[in-house]
Each structure stands twice: as structure tokens, then as C-alpha cells.
Amino acid sequence: MQTISYGIIGCGMMGQEHIQNIDLLEDASVGAIFEPDQQMARSASIVAPNATMHDSFASLLADPNVDCLLIVSPNFRHAEQVIQIAQDRPLPLLVEKPLFTDPADAARLKALESSYGAPIWVAMEYRYMPPIAALLEQAEEVTGGIKMMTIREHRFPFLEKIGDWNRFNAYTGGTFVEKCCHFFDLMRLTLKDEPVRIFASAGQAANHLDETYDGAVPDIWDHGYVTVEFSRGAHAVLELCMFAEGSEYQEEISVVGPEGKLESYVPGPGRFWPTDLGPAPEPKLVKSPRHPKRPVTETVPVPPELLAAGDHNGSTFYQHQRFLSLIKGKLDQPDVTLRDGWLAVAMGMAAQESAKTGKAIEFTDFVQHLGG
């Protein structure tokens, strides 16, 4: 069995989650790591003791023992690193979301669709959470054709990051890009359609208001609504609140059509669940047909070893399984293409613009303006 060796760029909290899940795969290993923060580098070397620790991005790219690359650096580094890899060593690449944060990078990344010499896969872990994967599999049958989709995420505030970069729009692309590109990707995937109009309203109501970093006050939004109209008439809504960590479930997704409704309920990270309340909630799926009216609830269990390996309900593991299948030639193309990742960011940027201006954004025009 061929073992695929990963070179990992960035090993903060999410990078270390990737390492723990790669370790669960029989045909993969972490061969090399570049992490410029010394404390995080030490932590990464403990989690991946057999990996070569590189002191530069260029050194990692030159490592002959690396078969594929994984970018888990801060958001604002993704685009420059993808472009550098394309120039120096275009290996199969898994890049964490968002693909880019600066509109000035949009056209250059779009050009890589045809010029990059290997597959590029944008990491959208939410697709692979078992309760969401179950919804995707059954949605058409249960609904009879989706006409409405609602995604509600009620969760904890942004966690602390090295250098506090995730407190500022300039480094994150804004909350609808940083946090919500996952959900815009799910909308396109679930509805199998493209957005035509986006309207959003958002703000900063509760989080980070009393914080300052080098004299600067965080400007990252902590709540908002986004309505998306799709070309074949379906409508989707995102409701985000990042000061609602007291919720039983973190994500609640519903799809509705003429024959019924299907709902997916996803708990937040188990490590945040109060132990005095007993076991953390289990993921579940609720089917509600119109005729006869008979809601049915079923649990969608996640293996405990996957829950222990990260905060994303096992999705990081399943994503790597699929990525390795692509590298080994068992898949024709990435599940999440560069175009998918690009459009998810574009939708987030359109939502940011709509919330700032109070105007609906015509998405086709917006994409053309970005260079897509």
C-alpha cells in the first residue's frame, strides 16, 4: 500500500487537527511541517514526532519526501502560498478555506484552474460531517425538490489565534468570508444551482468590543443574516450568531420542498460541552413528510475516535480519505474544486458588501468585477 507523505504549512489548532486525522489513516503520514511560530512548531513536533520540521516555506517545498501539500496557515496567507506553490512545485494541494481574502488576488487564483499542474482541493469540512452528509444524500427524495434552505449557526466567539489576526477584517476577509464560506459552499452543493442575488445584514453586537491590539479595536462582525436567491428560483438563508454558545446544537440545517422537510442537527465541539450536563448531544436527522404528517428522528453517530481527533464531527478524517483517493487516481476530480472555493469566497464578499451598503448584490456582476 502506497503511503502518501504530507507537507503541512501552518500548524496551529486546525493544523494539529489535520495531523491527528492523518494519523488515523493507514496510507498517509505527515512527512514535513513549516510553522514559523516557535511555540506552535514545538507543539506540532510533539503531535507529529516523525515529521521533518522546516525553518522556511521554500525549504518545505524543496523536500523530496513530500507527495502532497496542505495549507493551514492564517487566512491572509493562503493566496500567496497557493500562487508560490504553483510557481515552484505544483503538487496535489489541499488548502484550507477561505481560498483568498483580498479581492486583488481573485483573478490570479482563478487563472490557476487551467494552469496548475496537479489537483487543487479547497477544504470545506462541513460537507463531510456525517449528519450533513446524510442530509445531502436524502434531501431530494425527502423534499421532492428543494425550494427553501435555511442554515442556522449559533456558536461560540472566534477563538484566540497567533497574532490575533482573526479579530480584523483586513486579515480574515470579514466574518462572511472567514466563517461562512463553508455555508455558501453548502448552499451551492445542496441546491445544485448558482446564486444570482445576495442580500445581507450584519454587525458587531457583543464580542471583542472591549479588546484592543496594538491600539486597534477589532472590527469583526459577530452576527448577521444572508439571503441568497438562486437561478432556478430556490431561496437560501444563513443566520449566524457568535455569542450563542449556550445552544444545544451549533448548526441546524433545513431543506424544504413540496413533499416534505429534512433537518440536520450538528452539535458543537465536545470539549466545550459542560460535563455536569451529561453526555454531549448526538447529531441527528429529522424527516418531516407532508403526507402523512409523521416526523421521524434518527441519530447519526460519529465514531468516538474521530470526535477525539478534532472539533468538526469527524469531517476532517472523511475529507482526507477522499483527498487521498484523488491522489491515488480513484477520483476524477476534487470534491471541492478551486472554482467551488473561489465562488464560496465570492459569495462571502458579496454578503460583506451588501451588509455594508444596505443594497442587494447582483452576483454575476460582482463575480465579473472580481475577475471571475
The 8 nearest C-alpha neighbors of each residue, nearest first, counted from 0:
[[1, 2, 26, 25, 3, 27, 327, 24],
 [2, 0, 26, 3, 27, 327, 25, 4],
 [3, 1, 26, 27, 0, 4, 28, 25],
 [2, 4, 27, 66, 26, 28, 1, 5],
 [3, 5, 28, 30, 66, 65, 29, 27],
 [6, 4, 29, 67, 30, 68, 65, 66],
 [5, 7, 31, 68, 65, 32, 30, 67],
 [8, 6, 32, 69, 68, 70, 5, 9],
 [7, 9, 70, 33, 71, 32, 72, 69],
 [10, 8, 72, 34, 71, 33, 14, 11],
 [11, 9, 14, 15, 34, 43, 39, 12],
 [10, 12, 14, 13, 39, 15, 9, 72],
 [11, 13, 15, 14, 16, 10, 160, 39],
 [14, 12, 16, 15, 11, 17, 71, 10],
 [15, 13, 10, 17, 11, 16, 71, 12],
 [14, 16, 18, 17, 12, 13, 10, 11],
 [17, 15, 13, 309, 19, 14, 18, 308],
 [16, 18, 14, 20, 15, 19, 21, 13],
 [19, 17, 15, 21, 16, 20, 22, 14],
 [20, 18, 22, 16, 17, 308, 21, 15],
 [19, 21, 316, 23, 22, 17, 18, 308],
 [20, 22, 18, 23, 24, 19, 17, 27],
 [21, 23, 19, 20, 24, 18, 28, 27],
 [24, 22, 20, 21, 25, 19, 316, 27],
 [25, 23, 21, 22, 26, 27, 20, 320],
 [24, 26, 27, 23, 22, 2, 28, 21],
 [25, 27, 2, 24, 3, 1, 0, 28],
 [28, 26, 3, 2, 24, 25, 4, 21],
 [27, 29, 4, 30, 5, 3, 21, 22],
 [28, 30, 5, 4, 50, 31, 6, 47],
 [29, 31, 50, 4, 5, 6, 28, 51],
 [30, 32, 51, 6, 50, 52, 29, 7],
 [33, 31, 7, 52, 6, 53, 8, 51],
 [32, 34, 53, 8, 9, 52, 56, 54],
 [33, 35, 9, 40, 36, 10, 8, 32],
 [36, 34, 37, 33, 40, 54, 55, 9],
 [37, 35, 39, 38, 34, 40, 161, 41],
 [38, 36, 40, 39, 35, 41, 34, 42],
 [37, 39, 41, 40, 36, 42, 43, 35],
 [38, 40, 42, 41, 36, 37, 11, 43],
 [39, 41, 37, 43, 34, 38, 42, 36],
 [40, 42, 44, 38, 39, 43, 37, 45],
 [43, 41, 39, 45, 40, 44, 38, 46],
 [44, 42, 40, 46, 45, 41, 47, 39],
 [45, 43, 48, 47, 41, 42, 46, 40],
 [44, 46, 42, 48, 43, 47, 41, 40],
 [47, 45, 43, 44, 48, 42, 15, 18],
 [46, 48, 44, 45, 49, 50, 43, 29],
 [49, 47, 44, 45, 50, 46, 43, 51],
 [50, 48, 47, 51, 30, 29, 44, 31],
 [51, 49, 30, 31, 47, 48, 29, 52],
 [50, 52, 31, 30, 32, 53, 49, 48],
 [51, 53, 32, 31, 33, 50, 54, 44],
 [54, 52, 33, 55, 59, 32, 58, 51],
 [53, 55, 33, 52, 58, 35, 56, 34],
 [56, 54, 58, 57, 53, 33, 59, 35],
 [55, 57, 59, 58, 33, 60, 54, 8],
 [58, 56, 60, 55, 59, 61, 87, 54],
 [59, 57, 61, 55, 60, 56, 53, 62],
 [58, 60, 62, 56, 61, 57, 53, 33],
 [61, 59, 57, 58, 62, 56, 88, 84],
 [60, 62, 58, 59, 63, 57, 88, 65],
 [61, 63, 59, 64, 60, 65, 58, 31],
 [64, 62, 65, 61, 66, 60, 59, 30],
 [63, 65, 62, 66, 30, 4, 31, 6],
 [64, 66, 4, 63, 6, 5, 67, 62],
 [67, 65, 4, 3, 5, 64, 90, 68],
 [68, 66, 91, 5, 90, 65, 92, 6],
 [67, 69, 6, 92, 5, 7, 93, 91],
 [68, 70, 93, 7, 94, 92, 8, 6],
 [71, 69, 94, 8, 72, 95, 7, 93],
 [72, 70, 9, 14, 95, 8, 69, 10],
 [71, 73, 9, 70, 8, 76, 74, 77],
 [74, 72, 76, 75, 71, 77, 164, 9],
 [75, 73, 76, 77, 171, 97, 72, 170],
 [74, 76, 170, 73, 77, 100, 171, 99],
 [77, 75, 74, 73, 79, 78, 80, 72],
 [78, 76, 80, 74, 79, 75, 99, 81],
 [79, 77, 99, 81, 80, 76, 82, 98],
 [80, 78, 82, 81, 77, 76, 83, 75],
 [79, 81, 83, 77, 82, 78, 84, 76],
 [82, 80, 84, 78, 83, 79, 77, 85],
 [81, 83, 85, 79, 80, 84, 78, 86],
 [84, 82, 80, 86, 85, 81, 87, 79],
 [83, 85, 87, 81, 88, 86, 82, 89],
 [86, 84, 89, 82, 83, 87, 115, 88],
 [85, 87, 83, 84, 88, 82, 89, 115],
 [88, 86, 84, 85, 83, 89, 60, 61],
 [87, 89, 84, 90, 85, 86, 60, 61],
 [90, 88, 85, 84, 116, 117, 115, 87],
 [89, 91, 67, 117, 88, 92, 68, 66],
 [92, 90, 67, 118, 117, 119, 68, 89],
 [91, 93, 119, 68, 69, 67, 90, 120],
 [92, 94, 120, 69, 121, 119, 68, 122],
 [95, 93, 70, 121, 69, 122, 92, 120],
 [96, 94, 122, 71, 121, 70, 97, 93],
 [97, 95, 98, 122, 121, 94, 123, 340],
 [96, 98, 99, 177, 95, 344, 74, 176],
 [97, 99, 96, 340, 77, 341, 78, 95],
 [100, 98, 78, 97, 101, 77, 75, 104],
 [101, 99, 172, 75, 171, 102, 74, 97],
 [100, 102, 103, 104, 99, 172, 105, 75],
 [103, 101, 105, 104, 369, 100, 99, 106],
 [102, 104, 101, 105, 106, 369, 107, 100],
 [105, 103, 102, 107, 101, 106, 108, 78],
 [104, 106, 102, 108, 107, 103, 369, 109],
 [105, 107, 370, 109, 108, 104, 110, 371],
 [108, 106, 110, 109, 104, 105, 111, 82],
 [107, 109, 110, 111, 105, 106, 104, 78],
 [108, 110, 106, 111, 107, 112, 105, 371],
 [109, 111, 107, 108, 112, 113, 106, 114],
 [112, 110, 114, 115, 113, 108, 109, 107],
 [113, 111, 110, 109, 114, 115, 337, 338],
 [112, 114, 111, 115, 110, 116, 109, 117],
 [113, 115, 111, 112, 116, 110, 85, 117],
 [116, 114, 111, 117, 85, 113, 112, 89],
 [115, 117, 89, 114, 118, 90, 85, 113],
 [116, 118, 91, 90, 115, 89, 119, 92],
 [119, 117, 91, 92, 120, 333, 116, 332],
 [120, 118, 92, 337, 93, 91, 336, 117],
 [119, 121, 93, 336, 333, 335, 92, 337],
 [122, 120, 94, 335, 340, 93, 95, 337],
 [123, 121, 95, 96, 94, 124, 120, 93],
 [124, 122, 125, 181, 126, 121, 96, 335],
 [123, 125, 314, 126, 127, 315, 122, 318],
 [124, 126, 127, 128, 123, 181, 314, 131],
 [127, 125, 124, 128, 132, 123, 131, 185],
 [128, 126, 314, 125, 132, 124, 129, 317],
 [127, 129, 314, 131, 125, 312, 130, 126],
 [128, 130, 132, 131, 127, 133, 299, 301],
 [131, 129, 133, 132, 299, 128, 263, 282],
 [132, 130, 134, 133, 128, 129, 263, 135],
 [131, 133, 129, 135, 134, 130, 127, 128],
 [134, 132, 130, 136, 131, 135, 129, 137],
 [135, 133, 131, 137, 132, 136, 138, 263],
 [136, 134, 132, 133, 138, 137, 131, 189],
 [135, 137, 133, 134, 138, 132, 139, 140],
 [136, 138, 134, 140, 135, 139, 141, 133],
 [139, 137, 141, 135, 134, 140, 142, 136],
 [140, 138, 144, 142, 143, 141, 137, 145],
 [139, 141, 143, 137, 138, 142, 144, 136],
 [140, 142, 138, 139, 259, 143, 137, 261],
 [143, 141, 256, 259, 258, 144, 139, 255],
 [142, 144, 258, 139, 140, 256, 141, 257],
 [143, 145, 139, 142, 256, 146, 257, 140],
 [146, 144, 256, 255, 147, 142, 254, 139],
 [145, 147, 233, 256, 255, 234, 144, 148],
 [148, 146, 234, 255, 235, 254, 233, 145],
 [147, 149, 254, 235, 253, 236, 234, 255],
 [150, 148, 236, 253, 235, 252, 237, 151],
 [151, 149, 252, 237, 251, 236, 238, 152],
 [150, 152, 238, 251, 250, 237, 239, 252],
 [151, 153, 250, 239, 249, 154, 238, 240],
 [154, 152, 240, 243, 249, 241, 239, 151],
 [155, 153, 244, 241, 243, 249, 152, 242],
 [154, 156, 244, 241, 242, 243, 157, 153],
 [157, 155, 241, 242, 158, 154, 206, 221],
 [156, 158, 159, 155, 165, 241, 166, 206],
 [159, 157, 156, 160, 155, 165, 163, 166],
 [158, 160, 163, 157, 161, 165, 162, 166],
 [161, 159, 163, 162, 158, 164, 165, 11],
 [162, 160, 163, 164, 159, 36, 11, 165],
 [161, 163, 164, 160, 165, 159, 212, 166],
 [164, 162, 160, 161, 165, 166, 159, 212],
 [165, 163, 162, 166, 170, 167, 160, 161],
 [164, 166, 163, 167, 171, 160, 170, 157],
 [165, 167, 217, 164, 219, 163, 218, 168],
 [168, 166, 219, 169, 217, 218, 165, 170],
 [167, 169, 173, 171, 172, 170, 219, 218],
 [168, 170, 167, 171, 172, 173, 100, 101],
 [169, 171, 75, 168, 167, 164, 172, 165],
 [172, 170, 168, 173, 177, 74, 165, 169],
 [171, 173, 100, 168, 176, 170, 169, 177],
 [174, 172, 168, 171, 176, 175, 177, 219],
 [173, 175, 177, 176, 178, 220, 219, 179],
 [174, 176, 179, 347, 173, 178, 177, 351],
 [175, 177, 347, 180, 174, 173, 172, 179],
 [178, 176, 174, 171, 175, 173, 179, 97],
 [177, 179, 174, 175, 176, 180, 181, 173],
 [178, 180, 175, 181, 182, 176, 177, 183],
 [179, 181, 343, 183, 176, 182, 344, 347],
 [182, 180, 179, 184, 183, 123, 185, 125],
 [183, 181, 185, 179, 184, 180, 186, 150],
 [182, 184, 186, 180, 185, 343, 181, 187],
 [183, 185, 181, 182, 343, 187, 186, 180],
 [186, 184, 182, 188, 183, 187, 189, 181],
 [185, 187, 183, 189, 184, 188, 190, 182],
 [188, 186, 184, 190, 191, 185, 192, 189],
 [187, 189, 185, 191, 186, 190, 184, 192],
 [190, 188, 186, 191, 187, 185, 135, 138],
 [189, 191, 192, 187, 188, 186, 145, 233],
 [192, 190, 188, 187, 189, 193, 186, 185],
 [191, 193, 190, 187, 229, 230, 194, 231],
 [192, 194, 229, 230, 187, 195, 191, 190],
 [195, 193, 229, 228, 196, 230, 227, 362],
 [194, 196, 362, 229, 230, 228, 361, 363],
 [195, 197, 361, 228, 362, 360, 227, 194],
 [198, 196, 227, 360, 359, 226, 350, 228],
 [197, 199, 359, 226, 353, 225, 350, 360],
 [200, 198, 225, 354, 353, 350, 224, 226],
 [199, 201, 354, 224, 223, 225, 198, 357],
 [202, 200, 223, 222, 354, 224, 199, 220],
 [201, 203, 220, 222, 204, 223, 221, 200],
 [204, 202, 220, 221, 205, 222, 219, 206],
 [203, 205, 202, 206, 221, 222, 220, 208],
 [204, 206, 203, 208, 207, 242, 221, 241],
 [205, 207, 208, 221, 204, 156, 203, 242],
 [208, 206, 210, 209, 217, 205, 166, 216],
 [209, 207, 206, 210, 205, 217, 216, 204],
 [208, 210, 207, 211, 216, 206, 217, 205],
 [211, 209, 207, 208, 216, 217, 212, 215],
 [210, 212, 216, 215, 214, 213, 217, 209],
 [211, 213, 215, 214, 216, 210, 163, 217],
 [214, 212, 215, 211, 216, 210, 163, 162],
 [213, 215, 212, 211, 216, 210, 217, 209],
 [214, 216, 212, 211, 213, 217, 210, 218],
 [217, 215, 211, 210, 218, 212, 214, 208],
 [218, 216, 166, 167, 219, 207, 215, 211],
 [217, 219, 167, 216, 168, 220, 166, 203],
 [218, 220, 167, 166, 168, 217, 174, 173],
 [221, 219, 203, 202, 174, 222, 218, 201],
 [220, 222, 203, 241, 240, 202, 206, 219],
 [223, 221, 240, 239, 201, 202, 220, 241],
 [222, 224, 201, 239, 200, 238, 202, 240],
 [223, 225, 238, 200, 199, 237, 201, 239],
 [224, 226, 199, 237, 236, 198, 227, 200],
 [227, 225, 236, 198, 197, 235, 199, 237],
 [226, 228, 197, 235, 234, 196, 236, 194],
 [229, 227, 234, 196, 194, 195, 233, 197],
 [230, 228, 194, 233, 195, 232, 193, 231],
 [229, 231, 232, 195, 193, 194, 192, 228],
 [232, 230, 229, 233, 192, 193, 228, 194],
 [231, 233, 229, 230, 234, 228, 146, 147],
 [234, 232, 146, 229, 147, 231, 228, 235],
 [235, 233, 228, 147, 227, 229, 148, 146],
 [234, 236, 148, 227, 149, 147, 226, 228],
 [237, 235, 226, 149, 225, 150, 227, 148],
 [236, 238, 150, 225, 224, 151, 149, 239],
 [237, 239, 151, 224, 223, 150, 152, 236],
 [240, 238, 152, 222, 223, 151, 153, 224],
 [239, 241, 222, 153, 242, 221, 243, 152],
 [242, 240, 156, 154, 155, 221, 243, 153],
 [241, 243, 155, 240, 156, 244, 154, 205],
 [242, 244, 154, 153, 245, 241, 246, 155],
 [245, 243, 155, 154, 246, 242, 153, 241],
 [244, 246, 243, 247, 154, 155, 242, 153],
 [247, 245, 244, 248, 243, 249, 153, 154],
 [246, 248, 245, 266, 249, 280, 267, 244],
 [249, 247, 266, 246, 265, 250, 264, 267],
 [248, 250, 267, 266, 153, 154, 152, 265],
 [251, 249, 152, 265, 151, 248, 264, 252],
 [250, 252, 264, 151, 263, 150, 265, 152],
 [251, 253, 150, 263, 262, 149, 151, 250],
 [254, 252, 262, 149, 261, 148, 263, 255],
 [253, 255, 148, 261, 260, 147, 145, 262],
 [256, 254, 260, 147, 145, 142, 259, 146],
 [255, 257, 142, 145, 146, 144, 258, 259],
 [256, 258, 143, 259, 142, 144, 255, 146],
 [259, 257, 142, 143, 256, 289, 288, 141],
 [260, 258, 288, 142, 289, 256, 287, 141],
 [259, 261, 255, 287, 142, 254, 286, 288],
 [260, 262, 286, 254, 253, 285, 287, 138],
 [263, 261, 253, 285, 252, 284, 254, 286],
 [262, 264, 284, 252, 251, 130, 283, 131],
 [265, 263, 251, 283, 282, 250, 248, 284],
 [264, 266, 282, 250, 248, 249, 251, 263],
 [267, 265, 248, 249, 280, 282, 264, 268],
 [266, 268, 249, 269, 248, 265, 154, 271],
 [269, 267, 310, 270, 271, 266, 311, 272],
 [268, 270, 272, 271, 279, 267, 310, 306],
 [269, 271, 268, 272, 310, 273, 267, 274],
 [270, 272, 269, 268, 273, 267, 244, 274],
 [271, 273, 269, 270, 279, 274, 268, 267],
 [274, 272, 275, 276, 271, 277, 279, 270],
 [273, 275, 276, 277, 272, 278, 279, 271],
 [274, 276, 273, 277, 278, 272, 279, 271],
 [277, 275, 274, 273, 278, 279, 272, 280],
 [276, 278, 275, 274, 279, 273, 272, 280],
 [279, 277, 280, 276, 274, 272, 281, 275],
 [278, 280, 272, 269, 281, 277, 266, 276],
 [281, 279, 266, 278, 282, 247, 248, 265],
 [280, 282, 283, 279, 298, 300, 266, 299],
 [283, 281, 265, 299, 264, 298, 130, 266],
 [282, 284, 298, 299, 264, 297, 263, 130],
 [283, 285, 263, 297, 262, 296, 298, 264],
 [286, 284, 296, 262, 295, 261, 287, 297],
 [287, 285, 261, 295, 294, 260, 288, 296],
 [286, 288, 294, 260, 259, 293, 261, 285],
 [289, 287, 259, 290, 292, 258, 260, 291],
 [288, 290, 259, 292, 291, 258, 287, 293],
 [291, 289, 292, 288, 258, 293, 259, 287],
 [290, 292, 289, 293, 288, 287, 294, 259],
 [293, 291, 290, 289, 288, 294, 287, 259],
 [292, 294, 291, 287, 295, 288, 290, 289],
 [295, 293, 287, 286, 292, 285, 296, 288],
 [294, 296, 286, 285, 293, 287, 297, 284],
 [297, 295, 285, 284, 286, 294, 283, 298],
 [298, 296, 284, 283, 285, 299, 295, 286],
 [297, 299, 283, 282, 300, 284, 281, 296],
 [298, 300, 283, 282, 130, 129, 297, 301],
 [301, 299, 298, 282, 302, 281, 129, 283],
 [300, 302, 303, 313, 312, 299, 306, 129],
 [303, 301, 305, 304, 300, 306, 313, 312],
 [304, 302, 306, 305, 307, 301, 308, 313],
 [303, 305, 307, 306, 302, 308, 313, 301],
 [306, 304, 313, 308, 307, 303, 302, 301],
 [307, 305, 303, 308, 304, 312, 313, 309],
 [306, 308, 304, 305, 309, 303, 310, 269],
 [309, 307, 305, 306, 19, 20, 16, 304],
 [310, 308, 16, 307, 311, 306, 305, 313],
 [309, 311, 268, 312, 306, 269, 308, 267],
 [312, 310, 313, 314, 309, 315, 268, 128],
 [313, 311, 314, 306, 128, 310, 301, 305],
 [312, 314, 305, 311, 315, 316, 306, 128],
 [313, 315, 127, 128, 317, 316, 124, 312],
 [314, 316, 318, 317, 313, 124, 319, 20],
 [315, 317, 20, 319, 314, 318, 313, 320],
 [318, 316, 320, 314, 319, 315, 127, 321],
 [317, 319, 315, 321, 320, 316, 314, 322],
 [320, 318, 322, 316, 321, 317, 323, 315],
 [321, 319, 317, 323, 318, 322, 316, 324],
 [320, 322, 324, 318, 319, 323, 325, 317],
 [323, 321, 319, 325, 324, 320, 318, 326],
 [324, 322, 326, 325, 320, 321, 319, 327],
 [325, 323, 329, 321, 327, 322, 326, 330],
 [324, 326, 330, 322, 328, 323, 327, 329],
 [327, 325, 323, 328, 324, 322, 91, 329],
 [328, 326, 324, 325, 329, 323, 330, 1],
 [327, 329, 325, 326, 330, 324, 331, 323],
 [328, 330, 324, 325, 327, 331, 326, 323],
 [331, 329, 325, 328, 332, 324, 333, 327],
 [330, 332, 329, 325, 328, 333, 334, 324],
 [331, 333, 330, 334, 325, 118, 336, 335],
 [334, 332, 335, 336, 120, 325, 118, 119],
 [333, 335, 336, 332, 120, 321, 322, 121],
 [336, 334, 333, 120, 121, 339, 337, 340],
 [337, 335, 339, 338, 120, 333, 334, 121],
 [336, 338, 340, 339, 341, 119, 121, 120],
 [337, 339, 341, 336, 340, 342, 109, 112],
 [340, 338, 336, 342, 337, 341, 335, 343],
 [339, 341, 337, 343, 338, 342, 121, 98],
 [342, 340, 338, 344, 339, 343, 337, 345],
 [341, 343, 345, 339, 344, 340, 338, 346],
 [344, 342, 180, 340, 346, 184, 183, 345],
 [343, 345, 347, 341, 342, 346, 176, 180],
 [346, 344, 342, 348, 347, 343, 349, 341],
 [347, 345, 349, 343, 344, 348, 342, 350],
 [348, 346, 176, 175, 344, 350, 345, 349],
 [347, 349, 351, 345, 350, 346, 344, 176],
 [348, 350, 346, 352, 347, 351, 353, 345],
 [351, 349, 353, 347, 348, 199, 352, 354],
 [350, 352, 348, 354, 349, 353, 347, 175],
 [353, 351, 349, 355, 350, 354, 356, 348],
 [352, 354, 350, 358, 356, 199, 357, 355],
 [353, 355, 200, 199, 351, 357, 352, 356],
 [356, 354, 352, 353, 357, 351, 200, 358],
 [357, 355, 353, 358, 354, 352, 359, 351],
 [356, 358, 354, 353, 355, 359, 200, 199],
 [359, 357, 353, 356, 360, 198, 354, 199],
 [358, 360, 198, 197, 353, 361, 196, 357],
 [359, 361, 197, 196, 362, 353, 349, 198],
 [362, 360, 196, 364, 363, 195, 365, 359],
 [361, 363, 365, 195, 196, 364, 360, 366],
 [364, 362, 366, 365, 361, 367, 195, 196],
 [363, 365, 367, 362, 366, 361, 368, 360],
 [364, 366, 362, 368, 363, 367, 361, 369],
 [367, 365, 369, 363, 371, 368, 364, 362],
 [366, 368, 370, 371, 364, 369, 365, 363],
 [367, 369, 365, 366, 370, 364, 371, 363],
 [370, 368, 366, 367, 371, 105, 102, 365],
 [371, 369, 106, 367, 368, 105, 366, 109],
 [370, 367, 366, 369, 106, 109, 105, 368]]
